[in-house]
């Protein structure tokens, strides 16, 4: 179940993500957290990990759609 955008933004607020930060998300799902960190909180780089290849591929596709593929590294990893 995807995390709602308002909750993701609150998570980024709680983590105090700021411009230039590098963000990692284990269990990234569709990549919504790392993409929000990059777009709205101006993180400079994001690493997304998942044990499901479909989710890794989905994260890469969502990063590409957002024009952020050069800032996201998504990996199949436990």
C-alpha positions in Angstrom: 0.0 0.0 0.0 1.6 3.3 -1.1 2.3 5.8 1.7 0.1 9.0 1.2 2.0 12.0 0.0 1.2 14.1 3.1 2.6 11.4 5.3 5.8 11.2 3.2 6.2 14.9 3.5 5.8 14.7 7.3 8.4 11.9 7.4 10.8 14.1 5.5 10.1 16.9 7.9 10.7 14.7 10.9 14.0 13.5 9.4 15.0 17.2 8.9 16.0 16.6 5.3 17.5 19.7 3.8 19.2 20.9 0.7 22.2 18.9 -0.2 21.4 15.9 1.9 21.9 12.3 0.7 18.9 10.1 1.5 18.6 6.3 1.7 15.3 4.4 1.8 15.5 0.7 2.6 12.2 -0.9 1.5 11.7 1.9 -1.0 8.5 0.5 -2.7 7.7 2.9 -5.6 10.3 5.4 -4.5 7.9 8.1 -3.2 10.1 9.0 -0.2 13.3 9.5 -2.1 11.6 11.4 -4.9 9.9 13.7 -2.4 13.2 14.3 -0.6 14.8 15.3 -3.9 11.9 17.4 -5.3 10.5 19.1 -2.3 13.3 19.1 0.2 16.2 19.6 -2.3 18.2 16.5 -1.3 21.1 16.1 -3.7 21.2 12.3 -4.1 19.0 9.3 -3.1 19.6 5.6 -2.7 16.6 3.3 -2.8 16.7 -0.3 -1.8 14.1 -3.1 -2.1 14.0 -6.9 -2.1 11.4 -6.8 -4.9 12.8 -6.3 -8.4 9.4 -4.9 -9.5 9.6 -2.2 -6.9 13.2 -1.3 -7.9 12.1 -1.0 -11.5 9.1 1.1 -10.5 11.3 3.4 -8.5 13.6 3.8 -11.5 10.6 4.5 -13.8 9.2 7.1 -11.4 12.5 8.8 -11.1 12.8 8.9 -14.9 9.3 10.4 -15.2 10.2 13.0 -12.6 13.5 13.8 -14.4 15.5 12.7 -11.4 17.1 9.5 -12.7 20.5 11.0 -12.4 20.0 11.6 -8.7 18.4 8.2 -7.8 20.2 4.9 -7.5 17.8 2.1 -7.0 19.1 -1.4 -6.2 17.8 -4.8 -5.5 19.2 -5.4 -2.1 18.3 -6.7 1.3 
